[in-house]
Amino acid sequence: KNLLQAGFNNIVIFERNTKVGGNWVYSESSGHSSVFESTHIISSKELSQYEDYPMPADYPDYPSHAQLQAYFENYARHFGVYKLIRFGVSVETAELTDSNKWHIETDETLGEYVFDYLFVCNGHHWNPRMPSYPGEFNGTFMHSHDFKNNRGYEGKRVLVIGGGNSACDIAVETGRVSEQTAISLRRGYYFIPKFLMGKPSDMLGSGLDWVPLKLRGIFTKLLLKFSVGDLSKYGLQKPEHGVFEAHPVVNSELLYFIRHGKIHPRVDIDRFDGDYIIFKDGKREKFDTVIAATGYKITFPFFSKDFIDYTEGPVPLYKHIFHPEINNLFFIGLVQPFGCIWPLSDLQSKLAVNYLKGNYQLPNNMQAQIDKRIQENTRQFMNTPRHSVQVFYHSYRKELLKEIPANAPEWKFRKEPESV
C-alpha cells in the first residue's frame, strides 16, 4: 500500500497462504497460522487499527481472528493491493547478486525473478521453538502452534508449558473441558486484565509515555496490586523482574480459572518419565498431553544462514528496518511491541518507502546507533530470544513518526476499489 501510495507500480507480493491475513488466517489443520478457534486479539481495537483505515464501528474492543482476517482482506481491496499478490507461492531462495539485484526462486515452475528491492515481511510467530527435557514422555507432546481448539481434550489430563499469552489462552480453553489442566511456569509473570477501570487496559496508559519509565512501572504495579492482588494467593510465583522488562500477559480468565480449580499452577519441568512429569519441586503427575507454548524462532528460510541469521542473539537493524550494509533490503514487522504490531509496520513501511523515494537519508553513524539500541534493549528487557526485538509501542511509534519526512506521499483515493 505504501509503495503504491508513493507511485511505485512494478511490485510483486509472494504470499504462500491462499488468503490475505497471514497469522490470522485460521484453519483447523496445522499450517502457517498460529491462531486457534477462539483467539481474540490482546491489544484494543483503537490501538490496533491502521490510522488511514479504521476498523468497523461495530467491532468489539478485542476483535476475533475472523473479524481481523476480514479487516485485512478489506484493507487490501480498498487500497488496490490484491492485484499485486501471488497467492500460494513460497519463496525458496533470495540471493543478492554481484550487480546488487535480488535473485528470487519460488516453488513455482520456472519461478525465478530478479528485483531491485526486497521487503521481508514473513513474520516471526510461525516457526515453533520446542523445549527439550531429560527422559521420554509417552503421551502427546506438541507445540501450541498446532493447537486449534479444545475438542478432543474432554476427560484428558493436560499440561501447558509457558507463561505467555498463548499459553494462558490455551490453558483456559482446555480447562473448560479437560479432567485437569495444569500450567508450568519457569518464573513469575505479571498478569494484566483486558479491562481496567472500564477501559481496554492498553488505553489506560495511552499518551503517558512522557512519564519516566520507572514512575510508570510503579504506577502499573500499584494498579495491578489493587486489580489482581498477591499472585502467591493464586499459587503463582511472584515476578522478580520489572513490569516493563518482559512482554506482558494480557488475560482476564487465567486467574479466574485458577481460583475456580480449573487450572493448576506448576513450577518448571525437571524431566519426563513415561506417563508422568516430574517438576522441579519434586511433584510427580500423570498427563495425557503436553502443549509447549514456548515461543517461536526468528527465521528466514529463503536466506542462507551465513548471509543473515537472527535465530539467536540481537537483531542488528537500524530502526528495526534497515540493514547496515545492504541498501536494498528492508525488514517490516520484525518487532515485538508492548501493543499491536500492525500500525507500527505501516509506519516502518512509510519510512522505508520514503528512503526509496529519496525523501529520507540514513545516518552516517548507522552502525553505532544500532549498537546503542542493542545495548539499551539488553539493559531494559530480559535476555530471551523473544525480547531481542522488543519495543514500547508508543515511544517506537513516535520515533518512526519523527523520522518520516513532512513531504511523505499521501494516499490519493481512487473511485470505489475494484471488486475481487
C-alpha positions in Angstrom: 0.0 0.0 0.0 2.8 2.4 0.9 4.7 1.6 -2.3 1.6 2.2 -4.4 1.0 5.4 -2.5 4.5 6.6 -3.4 4.0 5.9 -7.1 5.8 2.5 -7.4 3.9 0.2 -9.7 6.2 -2.8 -10.6 5.5 -4.6 -7.3 5.2 -8.4 -6.6 4.0 -9.9 -3.4 4.7 -13.6 -2.8 2.2 -15.0 -0.3 2.4 -18.7 0.5 -1.1 -18.7 2.0 -4.2 -18.7 -0.2 -5.7 -15.6 1.6 -4.8 -12.3 2.9 -4.3 -12.2 6.7 -1.1 -14.1 7.5 -1.1 -15.4 11.0 -4.8 -14.6 11.3 -6.0 -17.0 8.6 -7.5 -19.6 10.8 -7.6 -23.3 9.8 -8.3 -26.4 11.7 -5.3 -28.1 10.1 -1.7 -27.1 11.0 0.0 -24.6 8.7 1.5 -21.2 8.8 -1.1 -19.7 11.1 -0.8 -19.9 14.9 -4.3 -18.7 15.9 -6.8 -21.2 17.2 -10.6 -21.2 17.1 -11.3 -18.9 20.0 -8.4 -16.5 19.5 -9.1 -12.8 20.0 -6.5 -10.0 19.8 -4.9 -8.9 23.0 -4.5 -5.2 22.1 -7.5 -3.0 21.8 -9.2 -2.1 18.5 -8.3 1.6 18.9 -4.6 0.9 19.2 -4.6 -2.0 16.6 -6.2 -0.4 13.6 -4.4 1.3 10.7 -4.7 5.0 11.0 -5.9 5.5 7.5 -8.4 2.6 7.6 -10.3 2.3 10.9 -11.9 -1.0 12.0 -15.7 -1.2 11.6 -17.5 0.7 14.4 -19.4 -2.5 15.3 -16.2 -4.5 16.0 -15.8 -5.2 19.7 -12.9 -3.9 21.8 -11.0 -7.1 21.2 -11.9 -8.5 17.7 -11.8 -12.2 16.9 -9.5 -13.8 14.4 -12.3 -14.0 11.8 -13.0 -10.3 12.2 -9.3 -9.4 11.9 -8.9 -11.5 8.8 -11.9 -9.8 7.1 -10.4 -6.5 8.1 -7.1 -7.3 6.4 -8.9 -8.5 3.3 -11.0 -5.3 3.1 -7.8 -3.2 3.6 -6.1 -4.9 0.7 -9.1 -4.5 -1.5 -9.6 -0.8 -0.5 -6.0 0.2 -1.4 -5.7 -1.9 -4.5 -3.2 -4.4 -3.1 -4.9 -7.6 -4.2 -3.8 -7.3 -7.8 -0.1 -7.4 -6.6 -0.4 -10.7 -4.7 0.8 -14.1 -6.0 -1.1 -16.4 -3.7 0.1 -19.9 -2.9 3.7 -19.1 -3.8 6.5 -19.8 -1.4 9.9 -18.2 -1.8 12.6 -20.8 -1.7 15.8 -18.7 -2.0 16.6 -15.0 -2.0 20.2 -14.2 -3.1 21.9 -10.8 -3.6 23.8 -10.9 -6.9 27.1 -9.1 -7.7 25.1 -6.5 -9.6 23.2 -5.7 -6.3 20.0 -7.3 -7.6 17.8 -9.8 -5.8 17.5 -13.2 -7.4 14.4 -14.9 -6.2 13.4 -18.5 -6.7 10.0 -19.8 -5.8 8.3 -23.2 -5.7 6.5 -22.4 -8.9 7.5 -24.0 -12.2 10.0 -21.6 -13.8 9.6 -19.5 -10.6 12.8 -17.3 -11.0 12.7 -13.5 -10.7 15.0 -10.5 -10.4 14.2 -7.5 -8.3 15.8 -4.2 -7.3 14.5 -4.1 -3.8 13.4 -6.8 -1.3 10.9 -6.2 1.6 11.0 -9.1 4.1 7.6 -9.4 5.8 7.4 -13.1 6.7 6.6 -12.7 10.4 8.2 -14.2 13.5 5.3 -16.3 15.0 5.3 -19.3 12.7 8.4 -21.4 13.3 7.9 -23.2 16.7 10.6 -23.2 19.3 10.3 -26.6 21.1 11.8 -27.2 24.6 13.6 -30.4 25.5 13.7 -32.3 28.8 15.5 -35.4 30.1 13.6 -38.6 29.7 10.7 -39.5 27.4 7.0 -38.8 27.5 4.6 -41.5 26.4 1.7 -39.1 25.7 1.2 -36.4 23.1 4.0 -33.7 23.1 3.1 -30.8 20.8 3.7 -27.1 20.3 0.9 -24.5 20.8 1.3 -23.7 17.0 -0.6 -27.0 16.4 -3.4 -26.3 18.9 -6.6 -25.4 17.1 -9.5 -25.9 19.5 -10.4 -27.8 22.7 -12.3 -30.6 21.1 -10.7 -34.0 21.9 -9.4 -32.8 25.3 -12.5 -33.9 27.2 -11.6 -36.1 30.1 -7.8 -35.6 29.4 -5.1 -34.5 31.7 -3.3 -31.6 30.0 -0.1 -29.7 30.9 0.6 -26.4 29.2 4.2 -25.1 29.3 4.8 -21.4 29.2 3.5 -18.2 30.7 2.9 -16.1 27.6 -0.4 -15.0 26.2 -0.8 -18.2 24.0 -0.1 -20.5 27.0 -2.6 -18.8 29.2 -5.3 -18.8 26.5 -4.8 -22.5 25.7 -4.8 -23.4 29.4 -8.2 -21.6 29.7 -9.6 -23.4 26.6 -8.5 -26.9 27.7 -9.6 -26.1 31.3 -13.2 -25.8 30.1 -13.4 -29.4 29.1 -10.4 -31.4 30.5 -10.3 -33.6 33.5 -7.4 -31.5 34.7 -5.3 -28.7 33.1 -2.1 -27.5 34.7 0.3 -24.7 33.5 4.0 -25.0 34.1 5.8 -21.6 34.6 9.6 -21.2 34.9 9.3 -17.9 36.6 6.8 -15.3 37.8 4.8 -13.1 35.3 2.6 -10.0 35.6 -1.0 -10.7 34.6 -2.8 -7.6 33.2 -6.6 -7.8 32.9 -8.0 -7.0 29.5 -10.1 -4.2 31.1 -9.1 -1.8 33.8 -11.5 0.9 35.1 -13.9 0.0 32.4 -11.4 0.6 29.5 -9.2 -1.8 27.5 -6.1 -1.9 29.6 -3.8 -0.6 26.8 -5.9 2.5 26.5 -5.4 3.4 30.2 -1.8 4.3 29.7 -2.1 5.7 26.2 -0.5 9.1 26.0 1.5 8.7 29.2 4.8 7.7 27.5 6.2 11.1 28.5 6.2 9.8 32.1 9.5 8.3 33.1 9.5 4.6 32.7 10.4 4.0 36.4 7.3 6.0 37.5 5.1 4.2 35.0 6.4 0.9 36.4 5.5 2.0 40.0 2.0 3.1 38.9 1.4 -0.1 36.9 2.5 -2.3 39.9 0.1 -0.4 42.2 -2.7 -0.7 39.7 -2.1 -4.5 39.4 -1.9 -4.8 43.2 -5.4 -3.5 43.6 -6.9 -5.2 40.5 -5.2 -8.6 40.6 -3.7 -8.8 44.1 -1.0 -11.1 45.5 -0.1 -13.7 42.9 1.0 -16.1 45.6 -2.6 -16.5 46.6 -3.2 -18.0 43.2 -0.3 -20.4 43.6 1.8 -18.4 41.2 5.4 -17.3 41.6 6.0 -13.6 42.2 7.8 -11.9 39.3 11.5 -11.0 40.0 11.7 -8.6 37.1 10.3 -5.1 36.5 6.9 -4.8 35.0 8.3 -3.5 31.7 11.3 -5.8 31.4 9.3 -8.6 29.8 6.3 -8.9 27.5 3.1 -8.7 29.5 0.4 -11.4 29.8 -2.9 -9.8 28.9 -5.5 -12.2 30.1 -8.6 -11.8 32.3 -9.6 -15.5 32.6 -6.5 -17.4 33.7 -6.6 -16.2 37.3 -10.4 -16.7 37.4 -9.9 -20.3 36.3 -7.1 -20.9 38.8 -9.3 -19.8 41.7 -12.1 -22.0 40.4 -9.9 -25.1 40.3 -10.0 -25.4 36.5 -6.3 -24.7 36.1 -3.5 -25.7 38.4 -0.2 -23.8 38.5 3.0 -25.8 38.4 6.7 -24.9 38.5 9.2 -25.7 35.8 9.6 -29.2 34.5 12.6 -31.3 35.7 12.1 -34.4 33.5 9.8 -36.7 31.6 9.1 -40.2 33.0 6.8 -42.2 30.7 3.3 -41.1 31.5 4.5 -38.8 34.2 6.0 -35.3 34.5 8.5 -34.6 37.3 8.5 -31.0 38.3 11.5 -29.1 39.9 9.7 -29.0 43.3 9.6 -32.8 43.2 5.9 -33.1 42.3 5.1 -36.0 40.1 1.9 -36.1 38.0 0.4 -38.1 35.2 -0.6 -36.4 31.9 -2.0 -37.4 28.5 -0.9 -34.3 26.6 1.8 -31.7 27.0 1.4 -28.4 25.0 4.5 -26.3 24.7 3.6 -22.6 24.3 7.3 -21.8 24.3 7.5 -19.2 21.5 8.9 -19.1 18.0 12.2 -18.7 16.2 13.0 -15.7 14.1 13.9 -17.4 10.8 14.3 -16.6 7.1 14.4 -19.9 5.3 15.0 -18.2 2.0 18.3 -16.7 3.2 21.4 -18.8 3.6 22.4 -18.9 7.3 25.9 -17.5 6.6 24.2 -14.5 4.9 21.5 -13.5 7.5 20.6 -15.5 10.6 18.8 -13.8 13.6 17.7 -17.0 15.2 19.7 -16.3 18.4 21.0 -13.1 19.8 20.4 -9.5 18.9 18.8 -8.3 15.6 21.2 -5.6 14.2 18.9 -3.4 12.1 18.6 0.4 12.1 15.2 1.3 13.5 14.4 -2.4 13.2 14.1 -1.9 9.5 17.3 -1.1 7.6 20.3 -3.5 7.2 23.5 -1.5 7.9 25.3 -3.0 4.8 22.6 -3.8 2.3 20.9 -0.8 0.9 18.1 -2.6 -0.9 16.8 -4.8 1.8 14.1 -3.9 4.4 12.5 -5.8 7.2 8.9 -5.0 8.1 7.2 -6.2 11.2 10.3 -7.6 12.9 9.4 -6.1 16.2 7.7 -7.4 19.4 5.8 -4.4 20.8 4.1 -3.8 24.1 1.0 -3.4 22.0 0.0 -4.0 18.4 2.3 -4.6 15.5 0.2 -3.5 12.5 0.2 0.3 12.9 3.9 0.1 13.6 4.5 -2.0 10.5 2.7 0.6 8.5 5.0 3.3 9.8 8.0 1.2 9.1 6.8 0.7 5.5 6.3 4.5 5.1 9.9 5.2 6.3 11.4 2.5 4.0 9.4 3.8 1.0 10.5 7.4 1.6 14.0 6.1 1.6 13.4 4.6 -1.8 11.9 7.9 -3.0 15.0 9.8 -1.8 13.0 11.7 0.8 14.9 10.1 3.7 18.6 9.7 4.3 20.1 7.1 6.6 22.7 8.5 9.1 26.4 8.0 8.6 26.7 6.6 12.1 24.0 3.9 11.5 26.1 1.0 12.9 26.8 3.0 16.1 23.1 3.7 16.6 22.3 0.0 16.0 24.8 -1.0 18.7 23.4 1.6 21.1 19.9 0.3 20.7 21.0 -3.3 21.2 22.8 -2.2 24.4 19.7 -0.3 25.6 17.5 -3.4 24.9 19.9 -5.6 26.8 19.6 -3.4 29.8 15.9 -2.8 29.6 14.5 -6.2 28.7 15.0 -9.8 29.8 17.7 -11.7 28.0 15.5 -14.1 25.9 15.2 -14.6 22.2 11.7 -13.1 22.2 12.9 -9.8 23.7 15.6 -9.3 21.1 13.1 -7.3 19.0 11.0 -5.9 21.9 9.8 -2.2 21.7 7.5 0.1 23.5 4.5 0.8 21.3 4.0 4.5 21.9 7.7 5.5 22.1 8.6 3.5 19.0 5.7 4.9 17.1 6.8 8.5 18.0 10.3 7.6 16.9 9.1 6.5 13.5 6.8 9.4 13.1 9.7 11.8 13.8 11.7 10.2 11.0 9.0 10.2 8.3 9.6 13.4 6.3 7.0 16.1 6.0 6.8 15.7 2.2 5.9 12.0 2.5 3.4 10.9 -0.2 -0.2 10.9 0.9 -2.8 8.5 -0.4 -4.8 9.8 -3.4 -8.1 7.9 -3.2 -9.4 6.5 -6.4 -13.0 5.6 -7.1 -14.5 2.6 -5.4 -11.9 -0.2 -5.1 -12.0 -2.9 -7.7 -14.2 -5.9 -6.9 -12.1 -9.0 -6.4 
